[in-house]
């Protein structure tokens, strides 16, 4: 197993970041291979099950469970990948760790990716996945949406969308390093430019690919721009080295002013999506354990 310092691991992650000129097919392949390699140890242990489920045409989810998971509770998971890459397969290690920490089944959604399927396709996929769980007999109070990076954005905007449609919302949601503002105007985008695993150029390229000319101020793209009242309890993790630190801070402040109960954990020296690298970074596993305790507390377990 690789056991690196946070700085050494950051260098490894940055060295595997897809360049702006790399063809998308190749970038997706390299991203997936690297993420799988970083999580291979826990996946290869075999102490878990994976079962595919069709949510609707062209939209699948995967049930991930460990022996200690209670089947009546579900984490609705949305992976990272900046809206253009990623899948359940390259976040399987994180899903296994979450299932273990929360003692719940994880239902991971392979939502549609940009640029083939631009905004708001993932939002619609998230709502469809929530409806799927309801139809399978999971009441809202036994579902906790959880997303990382782009997946965190999807969690937040799907809550806004479902609130406007009159859905009964889950009691809480968890966001790890969420994208809260597609304008990426926070000061940390510049301040942390040499300390994070992602770059400002990458953020702006993602905005172009995902929004495909649509307004970055749309609340279903940038939840910080939306009306944040009547949201469930939110638990957010962010690292001090993240480009998104300021944007997340602005979202937390605005949500609290709107009356939304928000609990935020700020992790010193951590960068974007450090939880994925829990096999190499003790802080990654600690963050997952904290999220699991939060979920179990919300569900009274």
Buried (B, 14 or more C-beta within 10 A) or exposed (E): EEEBEBEEBBEBBBEBBBEEEBEBEEBBBBBBEBBBEBBBEBBEEEEBBBEEEEBEEEBBBBBBBBEEBBEEBBBBBBBBBBBBBBBBBBBBBBBBBBBBBBBBBBBBBBBBBBEEBBBBBBBBBBBBBBBBBBEEEBEBBBBBBBBBBBBBBBBBBBBBBBBEEEBEBBBBBBBBBBBBBBBBEBEBBEBBEEBBBBBBEBBBBBBEBBBEEBEBEBBBBBBBBBEBEEBBBBBBBBBBBBBBBBBBBBBBEBBBEBEBEBEBBBBEBBBBBBBBBBBBBEBBBBBBBBBBEBBBEBBEE
